[in-house]
Amino acid sequence: MAKAKITDGAARMGSQALLPLLLSMAGPGILSSLTAFLYMNINRKFVGDFVGPSALGVFGVMNPITNIVTALSLFITVGGASMLSLSLGRGDRERADRLFTNIVLQSVGMAGILSAVFLLFKHQLVAACGAAPGSEIYGYAVEYLEITAWGQVPNLINVGLASVIRAQGNTRYSMMATLIGAFVNVGLNFVVVAGMPLSLGVRGAAMATVASQTVGALVSIAYFAFGKSPLRFLGLKAASLWQMLSIAKMGIAPSIFQMLSFVYNLIINRALQNFGALDARLNALSGGRGGDLALSIFTVVATLDGFVVTLGMGVNQAASPIISYNYGARRFARVRKASLLSQGLGFIFAIGIWLLAMLAPEPIFRFFGIADPELLRFGASAMRLSKPFLLFGIFQMLVSMYFSGIGKPEVATLVSLSRSGVFLIPGLLIFPRFFGLDGVFYANPVSDCLSLLVVGFLYYREMRRLSSLEEGEAIHDKGLIRELVFGKKRKNGRPQIERGQD
């Protein structure tokens, strides 16, 4: 294949001192992710303040649908960006152009399918996500989904192009695109939700989201349209179903996590509705609408989870291109150091979030318009019961992203399964039967603890594997998961190693 000169932005990932490089890329990446978090949650803030706390349940109902969108976008952002960084690390510009083209085509195709499904089946989807037909939340949610369906094309185009921009080392431009979209979202919420001069409530929040997604997509398109990127769009002639499937395979681990979160949110929404309706505390506070109120409370609790994911994604946006580039270039010492440094950075952020959740959760609920003292106490209790292991949320996320970034989707999938499927979903089906509404909250820390043991063991084995590679022990491994779990060795006692895939 033809080799071409790689851009300075990509090449510095293999030569610059790691800590300054990681921090320089993490700053824009984290700010970009925090801005995206603001994207998702500013609507909750405005709806809670200007429509009412009960309307917050709309976003709890929308969580499973958001999980599906995020899962499909991760096929592109993680899979495509990892493959692109590996190609850039190997100096293969021709393959990088083909990957870029297929990332764009895949984004447009998936977004079109999503929009059609949301518009055609909006009533069925909202009911399946836990809203009782005929209820106030059901009407709000149908309205919100109908409008935001039109924003899926610019949304996925934006996240796909942003991942390509970051893979080339230009995290600042990606951050700028997200910031511009977020400012548009905030400004429009003041106009169409807060009532200056309009007051469209939940409908206005949805319209603001679509407008901001469109603006963000246009800014990302401008990066390529005005020649800031050396990558070339090759058109439909370069479309490759096989390459699109390869991109999806590389991003399958975080996507599985989000798909499992879809199932998890379906189960938890129904559990909150059913057991909240039986909870005397919430019924007394809500005039018999305990189920809706439980859903609104847990929407705020889940917002903190979203904050952890946001910071983890910000750190990963910096670490993943560095790890993938250097793994493709077989600089394993840099891979190991970059991963450990990113874990350290993520842990610093996690400590701050965990302390907030455990020591002072009430201001989080007040931020979303919940002011009743009894309701604040209930929300604070739910937060503390649910999130004692929030401290390790970024660690587990970065481990999954690491394995995806080096071309090991099988192990990354195992990490995601252990976190969201093997332990959490059974816990949600079992604990509420014995502990009622509190059982919904107990399921989270139990599953977090068990999955932490599994993920910690896999990561420890992987760091030992990289140490062996640093010493020149580059040995082929035909069964990576088997080796990681059981520690299988060759006759000479050395671990079996598998090279990264492109």
C-alpha positions as MATLAB code, in Angstrom:
seq = 'MAKAKITDGAARMGSQALLPLLLSMAGPGILSSLTAFLYMNINRKFVGDFVGPSALGVFGVMNPITNIVTALSLFITVGGASMLSLSLGRGDRERADRLFTNIVLQSVGMAGILSAVFLLFKHQLVAACGAAPGSEIYGYAVEYLEITAWGQVPNLINVGLASVIRAQGNTRYSMMATLIGAFVNVGLNFVVVAGMPLSLGVRGAAMATVASQTVGALVSIAYFAFGKSPLRFLGLKAASLWQMLSIAKMGIAPSIFQMLSFVYNLIINRALQNFGALDARLNALSGGRGGDLALSIFTVVATLDGFVVTLGMGVNQAASPIISYNYGARRFARVRKASLLSQGLGFIFAIGIWLLAMLAPEPIFRFFGIADPELLRFGASAMRLSKPFLLFGIFQMLVSMYFSGIGKPEVATLVSLSRSGVFLIPGLLIFPRFFGLDGVFYANPVSDCLSLLVVGFLYYREMRRLSSLEEGEAIHDKGLIRELVFGKKRKNGRPQIERGQD';
ca = [
       0.000    0.000    0.000;
       1.079    3.552   -0.570;
       2.493    5.344    2.441;
       2.174    9.066    2.890;
       3.547   11.619    5.264;
       1.515   11.800    8.440;
       0.428   15.160    9.805;
       2.375   16.781   12.651;
      -0.733   16.512   14.853;
      -0.728   12.734   14.517;
       3.049   12.256   14.552;
       3.476   14.040   17.889;
       1.534   11.200   19.528;
       4.552    9.000   18.956;
       7.284   11.459   19.976;
       6.155   14.118   22.473;
       6.617   13.598   26.232;
       3.553   11.680   27.391;
       2.329   13.662   30.384;
       2.377   17.068   28.648;
       0.872   15.449   25.532;
      -1.920   13.767   27.503;
      -2.708   16.940   29.433;
      -2.665   19.095   26.288;
      -5.123   16.735   24.592;
      -7.162   15.992   27.722;
      -7.968   19.648   28.399;
      -9.912   20.225   25.176;
     -11.245   16.652   25.272;
     -12.646   17.001   28.785;
     -14.016   20.458   28.087;
     -15.617   19.107   24.915;
     -17.189   16.214   26.826;
     -18.370   18.499   29.616;
     -19.933   20.714   27.003;
     -21.665   17.671   25.520;
     -22.861   16.853   29.041;
     -24.236   20.380   29.254;
     -25.929   19.711   25.903;
     -27.832   16.803   27.441;
     -28.571   18.296   30.851;
     -29.286   21.962   30.261;
     -32.688   20.880   28.979;
     -33.312   19.068   32.285;
     -32.369   22.208   34.199;
     -34.770   24.410   32.238;
     -37.593   21.866   32.270;
     -37.198   21.302   36.033;
     -37.229   25.053   36.720;
     -39.891   26.221   34.281;
     -42.152   23.196   33.702;
     -41.849   21.451   37.072;
     -39.929   18.653   38.860;
     -42.419   16.007   37.757;
     -41.583   16.739   34.100;
     -37.983   15.645   34.764;
     -39.282   12.096   34.407;
     -39.409   12.724   30.655;
     -35.637   12.433   30.521;
     -35.730    9.249   32.560;
     -38.121    7.819   29.978;
     -35.805    9.011   27.207;
     -32.708    7.409   28.762;
     -33.134    4.005   27.032;
     -33.588    5.736   23.670;
     -30.532    7.899   24.351;
     -28.602    4.699   25.120;
     -29.450    3.336   21.665;
     -28.255    6.527   19.956;
     -25.068    6.559   22.021;
     -24.427    2.859   21.315;
     -24.661    3.392   17.555;
     -22.505    6.522   17.707;
     -19.823    4.588   19.623;
     -19.565    2.123   16.754;
     -18.285    5.109   14.784;
     -16.452    7.231   17.361;
     -14.566    4.409   19.099;
     -14.295    1.883   16.271;
     -13.601    4.334   13.464;
     -11.254    6.549   15.463;
      -9.253    3.564   16.767;
      -8.792    2.112   13.272;
      -7.924    5.538   11.894;
      -5.308    6.148   14.599;
      -3.807    2.694   14.031;
      -3.551    3.436   10.297;
      -1.964    6.829   10.928;
       0.480    5.192   13.350;
       1.519    2.790   10.587;
       1.796    5.575    8.023;
      -0.969    4.120    5.822;
      -2.630    7.252    4.394;
      -4.550    5.394    1.676;
      -6.334    3.224    4.235;
      -6.968    6.291    6.405;
      -8.791    8.012    3.511;
     -10.989    4.952    2.957;
     -11.763    4.735    6.665;
     -12.689    8.419    6.790;
     -15.042    8.002    3.842;
     -16.782    5.007    5.366;
     -17.096    6.708    8.762;
     -19.018    9.548    7.085;
     -21.234    7.227    5.042;
     -21.930    5.018    8.051;
     -22.902    8.044   10.148;
     -25.420    9.265    7.585;
     -26.913    5.816    6.987;
     -27.345    4.953   10.662;
     -28.817    8.365   11.443;
     -31.392    8.051    8.658;
     -32.544    4.675    9.951;
     -32.764    5.977   13.524;
     -34.841    9.006   12.516;
     -37.321    6.844   10.594;
     -37.718    4.358   13.461;
     -38.247    7.102   16.049;
     -40.888    8.860   13.952;
     -42.775    5.704   12.994;
     -42.775    4.046   16.417;
     -42.653    6.977   18.849;
     -45.749    5.894   20.805;
     -44.608    2.287   21.145;
     -41.064    3.305   22.122;
     -42.198    5.706   24.845;
     -44.569    3.103   26.311;
     -41.828    0.460   26.221;
     -39.501    2.832   28.087;
     -41.804    2.910   31.129;
     -44.245    5.799   30.578;
     -47.880    4.883   31.209;
     -50.040    5.773   28.153;
     -52.264    8.719   28.958;
     -50.045   10.072   31.728;
     -48.517   13.547   31.677;
     -44.997   12.145   31.287;
     -46.115    9.965   28.363;
     -47.397   12.991   26.432;
     -44.264   14.990   27.116;
     -41.994   12.118   26.078;
     -43.797   11.436   22.777;
     -43.564   15.124   21.914;
     -39.856   15.273   22.815;
     -38.984   12.139   20.806;
     -40.933   13.279   17.749;
     -38.968   16.521   17.526;
     -35.512   15.177   18.406;
     -35.872   12.418   15.790;
     -35.180   15.098   13.176;
     -31.849   15.893   14.811;
     -30.306   12.427   14.498;
     -28.679   13.050   11.102;
     -26.731   16.177   12.165;
     -26.086   14.572   15.560;
     -24.357   11.455   14.199;
     -22.571   13.390   11.456;
     -21.157   15.673   14.133;
     -19.972   12.885   16.461;
     -18.470   10.945   13.539;
     -16.526   13.902   12.162;
     -15.477   15.000   15.655;
     -13.936   11.574   16.279;
     -11.934   11.863   13.039;
     -10.722   15.345   13.995;
      -9.589   14.054   17.404;
      -7.867   11.040   15.827;
      -5.660   13.524   13.959;
      -4.695   15.143   17.264;
      -6.783   18.321   16.811;
      -8.867   18.165   19.993;
      -9.208   21.951   20.157;
     -11.280   22.220   16.989;
     -13.529   19.374   18.102;
     -14.009   21.174   21.401;
     -14.892   24.398   19.593;
     -17.611   22.684   17.557;
     -19.168   21.259   20.719;
     -18.918   24.566   22.573;
     -20.649   26.485   19.795;
     -23.500   23.960   19.743;
     -23.857   24.114   23.542;
     -24.040   27.919   23.558;
     -26.770   27.742   20.928;
     -28.648   25.229   23.101;
     -28.452   27.404   26.223;
     -29.471   30.550   24.359;
     -32.463   28.901   22.709;
     -33.616   27.387   26.022;
     -33.850   30.903   27.450;
     -36.023   31.871   24.487;
     -38.325   28.860   24.037;
     -38.444   27.274   27.523;
     -37.876   30.054   30.038;
     -40.389   32.225   28.160;
     -38.353   35.113   26.760;
     -40.399   35.763   24.645;
     -41.862   32.263   24.021;
     -42.711   29.482   26.462;
     -42.913   26.140   24.676;
     -41.943   23.930   27.628;
     -40.717   20.431   26.772;
     -41.329   21.042   23.059;
     -39.038   24.078   23.214;
     -36.282   22.063   24.909;
     -36.441   19.500   22.091;
     -36.307   22.199   19.414;
     -33.267   23.785   21.070;
     -31.494   20.411   21.051;
     -32.062   19.845   17.329;
     -30.927   23.368   16.439;
     -27.728   23.031   18.476;
     -26.932   19.633   16.941;
     -27.311   21.120   13.463;
     -24.983   24.028   14.226;
     -22.372   21.654   15.703;
     -22.502   19.470   12.589;
     -21.982   22.470   10.291;
     -18.904   23.551   12.256;
     -17.416   20.032   12.016;
     -18.147   19.845    8.264;
     -16.360   23.180    7.797;
     -13.122   21.628    9.109;
     -12.987   19.273    6.138;
     -14.650   21.554    3.590;
     -11.992   24.263    4.047;
      -9.009   21.924    3.861;
      -7.939   21.826    7.509;
      -7.667   18.022    7.319;
      -5.334   16.078    4.989;
      -7.890   13.257    4.774;
      -9.899   13.015    1.554;
     -13.537   12.005    1.156;
     -13.519    9.466   -1.678;
     -17.266    9.367   -2.361;
     -19.685    6.468   -2.730;
     -17.210    4.522   -4.871;
     -15.164    3.865   -1.721;
     -18.146    2.563    0.287;
     -17.330   -0.801    1.818;
     -19.795   -2.816    3.871;
     -16.915   -4.980    5.073;
     -15.010   -1.955    6.365;
     -18.126   -0.580    8.050;
     -18.575   -3.919    9.804;
     -14.906   -3.783   10.859;
     -15.462   -0.296   12.295;
     -18.509   -1.577   14.196;
     -16.533   -4.577   15.498;
     -13.804   -2.317   16.878;
     -16.405   -0.203   18.692;
     -18.530   -3.104   19.860;
     -17.422   -3.120   23.508;
     -18.604    0.380   24.540;
     -21.611   -0.101   22.263;
     -22.554   -3.284   24.109;
     -22.254   -1.344   27.349;
     -24.755    1.196   26.017;
     -27.052   -1.520   24.630;
     -27.039   -3.176   28.028;
     -27.726    0.237   29.543;
     -30.786    0.339   27.270;
     -32.024   -2.931   28.805;
     -30.996   -1.741   32.265;
     -32.930    1.517   31.855;
     -36.015   -0.294   30.606;
     -35.946   -2.560   33.651;
     -35.179    0.213   36.127;
     -37.875    2.535   34.733;
     -40.508   -0.158   35.166;
     -39.204   -1.032   38.637;
     -39.272    2.635   39.668;
     -42.820    3.032   38.384;
     -44.094   -0.175   40.004;
     -42.351    0.033   43.379;
     -42.565    3.831   43.534;
     -46.336    3.547   43.204;
     -46.288    1.307   46.310;
     -43.978    3.560   48.346;
     -45.869    5.463   51.030;
     -43.197    8.176   51.327;
     -43.352    9.197   47.678;
     -47.131    8.896   47.416;
     -47.497   11.258   50.366;
     -45.210   13.786   48.677;
     -46.805   13.547   45.240;
     -50.489   13.067   45.885;
     -50.449    9.402   44.858;
     -48.064    9.714   41.892;
     -45.170    7.935   43.588;
     -44.126    6.102   40.429;
     -43.640    9.284   38.392;
     -41.803   10.944   41.265;
     -39.474    7.950   41.730;
     -38.618    8.182   38.029;
     -37.866   11.906   38.352;
     -35.644   11.367   41.408;
     -33.641    8.632   39.746;
     -33.262   10.780   36.624;
     -31.223   13.177   38.775;
     -29.232   10.292   40.305;
     -28.467    8.999   36.797;
     -27.305   12.478   35.814;
     -24.293   11.997   38.093;
     -23.562    8.709   36.322;
     -23.680   10.668   33.087;
     -21.179   13.121   34.535;
     -18.756   10.269   35.264;
     -19.172    8.897   31.738;
     -18.630   12.391   30.350;
     -15.332   12.880   32.180;
     -14.261    9.341   31.269;
     -14.981   10.044   27.609;
     -13.007   13.296   27.859;
      -9.948   11.496   29.237;
     -10.406    8.749   26.647;
     -10.544   11.272   23.809;
      -7.014   12.260   24.792;
      -5.662    8.807   25.669;
      -7.221    6.654   22.952;
      -5.488    8.256   19.916;
      -2.154    8.137   21.782;
      -2.618    4.482   22.764;
      -3.859    3.389   19.319;
      -1.149    5.307   17.429;
       1.675    3.901   19.553;
       0.260    0.390   19.569;
       0.135    0.521   15.772;
       3.758    1.721   15.809;
       4.669   -1.053   18.322;
       5.912    1.406   20.962;
       4.556   -0.620   23.852;
       6.298    1.303   26.649;
       4.412    4.445   25.566;
       1.153    2.488   25.368;
       1.509    1.237   28.940;
       2.542    4.606   30.327;
      -0.239    6.455   28.488;
      -2.842    4.042   29.842;
      -1.610    4.344   33.428;
      -1.401    8.135   33.214;
      -4.948    8.325   31.859;
      -6.158    6.116   34.707;
      -4.489    8.413   37.217;
      -6.094   11.473   35.660;
      -9.496    9.777   35.594;
      -9.204    8.745   39.239;
      -8.546   12.336   40.307;
     -11.813   13.406   38.671;
     -13.680   10.406   40.096;
     -12.675   11.308   43.656;
     -14.276   14.745   43.319;
     -17.537   13.368   41.918;
     -17.711   10.614   44.537;
     -17.212   13.081   47.411;
     -19.990   15.281   46.027;
     -22.377   12.317   45.755;
     -21.640   11.003   49.235;
     -21.215   14.223   51.239;
     -23.397   16.848   49.539;
     -25.951   15.383   47.086;
     -28.710   17.877   47.963;
     -27.351   20.742   45.781;
     -27.513   18.416   42.757;
     -31.257   17.954   43.259;
     -31.783   21.664   43.928;
     -30.046   22.454   40.635;
     -32.810   20.564   38.821;
     -35.628   22.434   40.583;
     -36.329   20.048   43.479;
     -36.764   22.144   46.636;
     -39.117   20.204   48.959;
     -37.088   19.251   52.101;
     -38.606   15.757   52.351;
     -38.002   15.089   48.679;
     -34.420   16.328   49.016;
     -33.818   13.912   51.881;
     -35.251   11.043   49.870;
     -33.118   11.951   46.854;
     -29.948   12.225   48.953;
     -30.628    8.788   50.451;
     -31.198    7.297   46.983;
     -27.908    8.815   45.771;
     -25.899    7.391   48.686;
     -27.491    3.964   48.415;
     -26.893    3.757   44.664;
     -23.424    5.231   44.146;
     -20.853    4.214   46.802;
     -18.649    2.690   44.059;
     -18.890    5.702   41.759;
     -15.234    6.254   42.642;
     -14.231    3.491   40.192;
     -16.603    4.308   37.332;
     -14.004    6.045   35.159;
     -11.469    3.252   35.766;
     -13.782    0.575   34.367;
     -14.754    2.733   31.424;
     -11.139    3.484   30.473;
     -10.231   -0.209   30.679;
     -12.942   -1.051   28.148;
     -11.886    1.805   25.870;
      -8.240    0.755   26.149;
      -8.898   -2.748   24.819;
     -11.003   -1.316   21.982;
      -8.222    1.133   21.144;
      -5.567   -1.581   20.724;
      -7.753   -3.776   18.524;
      -8.965   -6.245   21.183;
     -12.765   -5.910   20.982;
     -13.300   -9.364   22.502;
     -11.711   -8.379   25.821;
     -13.325   -4.939   25.748;
     -16.680   -6.668   25.288;
     -16.007   -8.896   28.287;
     -15.305   -5.788   30.388;
     -18.561   -4.159   29.282;
     -20.572   -7.324   29.868;
     -19.233   -7.729   33.384;
     -20.140   -4.169   34.273;
     -23.647   -3.845   32.878;
     -24.993   -7.257   32.010;
     -23.672  -10.112   34.128;
     -24.301   -8.465   37.507;
     -26.482   -5.358   37.190;
     -29.509   -6.635   35.297;
     -29.997   -9.754   37.507;
     -29.631   -7.498   40.558;
     -32.454   -5.259   39.322;
     -34.675   -8.293   38.843;
     -33.921   -9.773   42.288;
     -33.364   -7.065   44.919;
     -36.631   -5.081   44.508;
     -38.605   -8.261   45.239;
     -37.092   -8.313   48.730;
     -36.449   -4.635   49.514;
     -39.052   -2.775   47.454;
     -37.993    0.585   46.030;
     -34.743    0.548   48.046;
     -33.864   -2.715   46.293;
     -33.681   -0.799   43.011;
     -30.956    1.318   44.582;
     -29.117   -1.639   46.194;
     -28.615   -3.368   42.829;
     -26.144   -0.715   41.656;
     -23.418   -0.966   44.338;
     -23.547   -4.774   44.439;
     -23.033   -5.056   40.670;
     -20.376   -2.308   40.694;
     -18.342   -4.160   43.334;
     -18.465   -7.528   41.574;
     -17.613   -6.103   38.160;
     -14.734   -4.087   39.644;
     -13.080   -7.333   40.745;
     -13.328   -8.783   37.220;
     -12.199   -5.630   35.414;
      -9.332   -4.987   37.838;
      -7.985   -8.498   37.254;
      -8.147   -8.170   33.456;
      -6.385   -4.810   33.518;
      -3.646   -6.105   35.837;
      -2.968   -8.994   33.432;
      -2.848   -6.601   30.482;
      -0.313   -4.306   32.138;
       1.885   -7.366   32.773;
       1.505   -8.305   29.102;
       2.702   -4.869   28.022;
       5.652   -5.139   30.374;
       6.628   -8.358   28.614;
       6.369   -6.653   25.238;
       8.547   -3.813   26.483;
      11.222   -6.434   27.177;
      10.970   -7.729   23.627;
       8.690  -10.731   24.282;
       6.457  -10.235   21.213;
       4.744  -13.649   21.088;
       1.566  -14.413   19.158;
      -1.527  -15.322   21.173;
      -4.435  -17.156   19.557;
      -6.773  -16.835   22.537;
      -6.426  -13.488   24.350;
      -9.434  -13.795   26.624;
      -8.430  -17.310   27.684;
      -4.939  -16.081   28.496;
      -6.175  -13.067   30.458;
      -8.645  -15.066   32.544;
      -6.679  -18.291   33.097;
      -3.098  -17.094   32.602;
      -2.321  -19.847   30.060;
       1.400  -20.046   29.150;
       3.563  -21.687   26.552;
       5.977  -24.443   27.460;
       8.762  -21.940   27.939;
       6.684  -20.184   30.610;
       6.286  -16.946   28.666;
       2.805  -15.433   28.161;
       1.254  -15.584   24.696;
       0.754  -12.236   23.064;
      -1.422  -11.084   20.195;
      -0.544   -8.211   17.929;
      -2.968   -5.361   17.445;
      -5.423   -5.573   14.595;
      -6.311   -2.917   12.141;
];
